[in-house]
Amino acid sequence: MSKAAEIDIASVSKIYGTTTAVHSISLKIPAGSYCCFLGPSGCGKTSTLRMIAGHESISSGDIRLGDIVVTDFPPAKRGTAMMFQSYALFPHLDLIDNVAFSLKMKGVDKNERRAKALEMLKLMQMEAYATRRPAQLSGGQQQRVALARALITDPEALLLDEPLSALDPFLKIRMRAELKKLQKTLGITFVHVTHSQEEAMALADLIVIMNNGRIEQAAKPRTVFEKPATAFVARFMGDHNVLSGRVTKIEDGIVTLHVPEGQSFTVRDIGQEVGKPIDIGIRTDRVRLESAVEKSLGFQGVVSNVEYRGASVKITVIGAGSDDFTVIVSDADYFKKPVPLGDAVSLSWALEDVIPLGRLSA
């Protein structure tokens, strides 16, 4: 196998006509890491992946793979391989010829390319199916063949476009484990596009969260979970509530903010200014729930939804300018003292569980 390569994206933009899909992003993906690009549809993550692969031209900026600027290289000369969402297998060819196809295009001798293809199918535990055609395989098996075909060229980086989206939930979890194991075994750089937070958290060494063509945060999964950089990241990852207001006071390292509904909240100061807008995040599993009898550290709101999730219960509350303030409690705690829809509740939390959230400059 090839050695892994660092991928360096330097001020890269992608413009389609009058639309900017990717706004001058810069990012270093360490060699041999598993990187997940995460974000909603249309955020620019697939355009970025396709620019790394060479399937999409770069409007401005450069992409470097290892020491080589590959901005103007065609896909076959980059040292990357791409696995597409649809798998794009040839229905009329057996698995060996499907996997060996790129070597055939390069003029590799038939016996040599078929031997290499069989070796790749063995790596994917698919050698028993070598003479079958794609239509005779399940979705998970087709995915393994597509992976074998991408890896046969010994790439320095494997690029995966939503590779698990076509699989059922049980198979997704199994294939997730296999992808992680494969990446560790091969030691090459994986760049994986997904819109699933759970998938990114399970797989990535580095999560890159995109929104409107910009990178909101690029960090380790634990950092993204514990210290989301912006209100968008906090909301998108789904594990923090966001309250937005204005700074009214800064005293002894504590910022007081007012939200439009009139409540005040506090957060530790990291350079805010009085009068400026501010977003704060509060972990959903750190919010305490009480009956509405006295004013607590948080606010009083009304329960709008309750979802039983097995080990936990998700309660949604309206109040403090938020129509989806979320509380996650254990099933045992909830059923000791259930709260019906429409009930008024008091929510509270500790100061150390409040995170000041940054804002991206436009």
RADAPE-V69188 format. One record per residue. N is the residue number from 0. PSI is psi in whole degrees, -180 to 180 (none if undefined). D_FIRST is the distance of its C-alpha to the first C-alpha in Angstrom with 2 decimals. Layout:
BEGIN
n | psi | d_first
N | PSI | D_FIRST
N | PSI | D_FIRST
END
This chain:
BEGIN
n | psi | d_first
0 | 150 | 0.00
1 | 160 | 3.80
2 | 157 | 6.54
3 | 155 | 8.94
4 | 143 | 12.09
5 | 142 | 15.69
6 | 124 | 17.61
7 | 112 | 21.20
8 | 116 | 23.80
9 | 107 | 27.00
10 | 49 | 30.29
11 | 130 | 28.93
12 | 153 | 31.57
13 | 120 | 31.79
14 | 127 | 35.29
15 | 105 | 36.42
16 | -114 | 39.98
17 | 2 | 41.95
18 | 129 | 39.46
19 | 110 | 36.98
20 | -33 | 34.10
21 | 124 | 32.12
22 | 95 | 34.21
23 | 62 | 32.69
24 | 146 | 30.00
25 | 136 | 28.08
26 | 140 | 25.17
27 | 123 | 22.29
28 | 113 | 19.33
29 | 147 | 17.70
30 | 136 | 14.01
31 | 13 | 12.29
32 | 164 | 15.49
33 | 111 | 16.68
34 | 129 | 19.34
35 | 126 | 22.00
36 | 126 | 24.45
37 | 142 | 27.67
38 | 170 | 31.07
39 | 169 | 33.73
40 | 138 | 33.67
41 | 13 | 34.13
42 | -10 | 33.00
43 | 0 | 30.43
44 | -42 | 27.18
45 | -37 | 26.03
46 | -41 | 27.26
47 | -46 | 25.14
48 | -43 | 21.96
49 | -30 | 22.89
50 | -37 | 23.55
51 | -40 | 20.08
52 | -24 | 18.75
53 | 8 | 21.37
54 | -8 | 23.31
55 | 134 | 26.17
56 | 155 | 27.73
57 | 128 | 28.40
58 | -39 | 32.15
59 | 157 | 31.91
60 | -176 | 29.56
61 | 153 | 26.04
62 | 130 | 22.41
63 | 135 | 20.09
64 | 112 | 16.30
65 | -126 | 15.68
66 | 2 | 18.43
67 | 129 | 18.83
68 | 117 | 21.50
69 | 10 | 20.28
70 | -44 | 23.61
71 | 8 | 24.69
72 | 145 | 21.47
73 | 160 | 21.24
74 | -43 | 18.57
75 | -18 | 16.56
76 | 4 | 16.41
77 | -21 | 15.38
78 | 14 | 11.60
79 | 160 | 12.53
80 | 145 | 12.88
81 | 136 | 16.04
82 | 121 | 17.31
83 | 157 | 21.08
84 | -38 | 23.82
85 | -3 | 25.30
86 | -33 | 22.06
87 | 45 | 23.54
88 | 152 | 22.91
89 | 117 | 24.98
90 | -26 | 27.88
91 | -5 | 28.82
92 | 148 | 25.48
93 | 176 | 24.24
94 | -39 | 20.95
95 | -47 | 19.16
96 | -32 | 20.51
97 | -49 | 19.80
98 | -36 | 16.06
99 | -3 | 16.04
100 | -46 | 18.28
101 | -32 | 16.17
102 | -34 | 15.17
103 | -43 | 18.93
104 | -28 | 19.84
105 | -1 | 17.86
106 | 20 | 19.87
107 | 139 | 17.33
108 | 142 | 19.51
109 | -49 | 20.50
110 | -41 | 19.70
111 | -45 | 16.21
112 | -35 | 15.37
113 | -36 | 17.22
114 | -43 | 15.45
115 | -40 | 11.98
116 | -40 | 13.84
117 | -38 | 15.35
118 | -43 | 12.20
119 | -39 | 11.21
120 | -34 | 14.90
121 | -44 | 14.86
122 | -36 | 12.27
123 | 7 | 14.88
124 | 42 | 17.76
125 | 11 | 19.10
126 | -28 | 19.23
127 | -18 | 23.02
128 | 13 | 23.51
129 | -33 | 21.66
130 | 4 | 24.95
131 | 167 | 26.26
132 | 159 | 26.64
133 | -37 | 25.77
134 | -19 | 29.47
135 | 7 | 29.47
136 | 157 | 26.96
137 | 171 | 27.61
138 | -43 | 26.27
139 | -37 | 23.75
140 | -41 | 22.51
141 | -38 | 22.34
142 | -40 | 20.25
143 | -38 | 17.64
144 | -43 | 17.66
145 | -38 | 17.36
146 | -45 | 14.26
147 | -42 | 12.71
148 | -38 | 13.90
149 | -35 | 12.50
150 | -12 | 8.87
151 | -21 | 9.11
152 | 6 | 8.87
153 | 56 | 5.27
154 | 157 | 7.66
155 | -21 | 8.30
156 | 135 | 10.92
157 | 129 | 12.03
158 | 127 | 15.82
159 | 121 | 18.03
160 | 103 | 21.72
161 | 56 | 23.86
162 | -19 | 21.62
163 | 0 | 24.07
164 | -26 | 27.35
165 | -2 | 28.20
166 | 155 | 27.95
167 | 160 | 30.92
168 | -41 | 31.26
169 | -45 | 30.48
170 | -35 | 27.29
171 | -47 | 26.23
172 | -40 | 26.40
173 | -44 | 24.43
174 | -31 | 21.62
175 | -48 | 21.64
176 | -39 | 20.94
177 | -39 | 18.10
178 | -45 | 16.44
179 | -45 | 16.86
180 | -42 | 15.52
181 | -43 | 12.37
182 | -41 | 11.83
183 | -39 | 12.59
184 | -47 | 10.35
185 | -31 | 7.08
186 | 12 | 8.75
187 | 167 | 8.41
188 | 128 | 11.88
189 | 132 | 13.84
190 | 119 | 17.14
191 | 124 | 19.49
192 | 133 | 23.04
193 | 160 | 25.74
194 | 10 | 29.52
195 | 116 | 29.52
196 | -42 | 30.26
197 | -42 | 29.56
198 | -46 | 26.06
199 | -44 | 25.21
200 | -38 | 26.82
201 | -32 | 24.97
202 | -39 | 21.41
203 | 146 | 21.35
204 | -31 | 21.00
205 | 123 | 22.60
206 | 129 | 25.12
207 | 111 | 26.36
208 | 122 | 29.72
209 | 151 | 31.06
210 | 128 | 34.60
211 | 41 | 36.33
212 | 7 | 33.49
213 | 156 | 33.36
214 | 119 | 31.30
215 | -35 | 33.71
216 | 141 | 31.49
217 | 112 | 27.94
218 | 174 | 27.62
219 | 152 | 26.38
220 | -41 | 27.67
221 | -37 | 30.37
222 | -44 | 31.66
223 | -40 | 31.90
224 | -46 | 33.79
225 | -29 | 36.07
226 | 68 | 36.60
227 | 139 | 36.26
228 | -33 | 36.77
229 | 168 | 39.00
230 | -36 | 41.30
231 | -47 | 38.91
232 | -45 | 36.04
233 | -43 | 38.58
234 | -44 | 39.88
235 | -40 | 36.61
236 | -24 | 34.98
237 | 6 | 38.25
238 | 5 | 38.78
239 | 143 | 41.30
240 | 150 | 44.66
241 | 130 | 45.58
242 | 137 | 49.11
243 | 134 | 50.11
244 | -156 | 53.23
245 | 147 | 54.75
246 | 125 | 55.12
247 | -22 | 58.80
248 | 144 | 58.83
249 | 120 | 56.80
250 | 131 | 58.28
251 | 40 | 57.06
252 | 10 | 53.40
253 | 131 | 53.87
254 | 133 | 53.76
255 | 135 | 56.04
256 | 150 | 55.25
257 | 137 | 57.36
258 | 159 | 56.07
259 | -28 | 58.19
260 | -8 | 59.61
261 | -13 | 61.24
262 | 156 | 59.34
263 | 145 | 58.13
264 | 164 | 54.91
265 | 155 | 53.51
266 | 154 | 50.18
267 | 144 | 49.30
268 | 128 | 49.64
269 | 52 | 46.65
270 | 31 | 48.58
271 | 167 | 50.32
272 | 144 | 53.56
273 | 136 | 56.72
274 | -16 | 57.13
275 | 152 | 53.48
276 | 151 | 51.56
277 | 143 | 49.27
278 | 139 | 46.89
279 | 152 | 46.36
280 | 140 | 44.06
281 | 124 | 45.09
282 | 133 | 42.73
283 | -29 | 43.82
284 | 1 | 43.71
285 | 3 | 45.87
286 | 131 | 48.84
287 | 146 | 51.86
288 | 126 | 54.12
289 | 163 | 57.90
290 | 152 | 60.93
291 | 82 | 62.54
292 | -33 | 65.39
293 | 159 | 64.89
294 | 127 | 62.98
295 | -174 | 59.61
296 | -16 | 57.04
297 | -108 | 55.37
298 | 169 | 57.33
299 | 137 | 59.16
300 | -175 | 57.77
301 | 132 | 58.07
302 | 122 | 55.66
303 | -17 | 54.40
304 | 146 | 51.81
305 | 126 | 50.73
306 | 121 | 47.56
307 | 127 | 47.11
308 | 20 | 43.42
309 | -98 | 43.86
310 | -18 | 43.18
311 | 165 | 44.27
312 | 133 | 46.69
313 | 121 | 46.16
314 | 129 | 49.43
315 | 134 | 49.87
316 | 142 | 52.77
317 | 130 | 54.53
318 | 165 | 55.92
319 | 34 | 55.56
320 | 3 | 54.48
321 | 134 | 51.59
322 | 5 | 51.83
323 | 46 | 48.77
324 | 125 | 48.87
325 | 138 | 46.85
326 | 128 | 47.52
327 | 120 | 45.29
328 | 159 | 47.28
329 | 154 | 46.70
330 | -37 | 48.28
331 | -46 | 50.65
332 | -41 | 51.92
333 | -46 | 52.38
334 | -13 | 54.35
335 | -37 | 56.57
336 | 74 | 57.76
337 | 150 | 56.68
338 | 117 | 57.24
339 | 161 | 58.32
340 | 142 | 57.60
341 | -10 | 60.08
342 | 146 | 60.72
343 | 137 | 61.00
344 | 156 | 58.74
345 | 134 | 58.25
346 | 141 | 54.74
347 | 162 | 54.00
348 | 167 | 51.17
349 | 151 | 50.73
350 | -36 | 50.36
351 | -12 | 47.08
352 | 7 | 45.53
353 | 131 | 46.26
354 | 126 | 43.60
355 | 130 | 44.62
356 | 138 | 42.39
357 | 174 | 41.65
358 | 139 | 42.10
359 | 134 | 39.89
360 | 139 | 41.83
361 | none | 42.09
END
